[in-house]
Amino acid sequence: MFSRGHWMPSVITEGGSLLLDVIGGADALHDFRRFTVPLREDHLDALRSSLRRRLLLHAALLPLCDDAGIRGPWDERAALLSAGASGSGCTARPRSHRSARR
């Protein structure tokens, strides 16, 4: 439905619901790990209109993907808080992606 590239979160529809589709990490066989978060229409509008919010949201979700590892579930509550705030809630618990700590 809406995408700004392969590695950035995309908005998809599944069963009539809007979902944020996040690619984060890889599984044990090096296939992409995909995570989804439900969205509302106003979240879609905010993400579509602001690349800055989209980048902040991606930065907030990547550590959650890392924490999930190669097969575990991710912290859906934290993901919902980040996505529900349309990216503005990212600063509530700032953490950097492991690639930024090198």
Helices and strands as residue ranges (DSSP letters): E 10-14, E 17-26, E 32-38, H 41-49, H 51-68, H 76-84, G 88-92, G 98-101
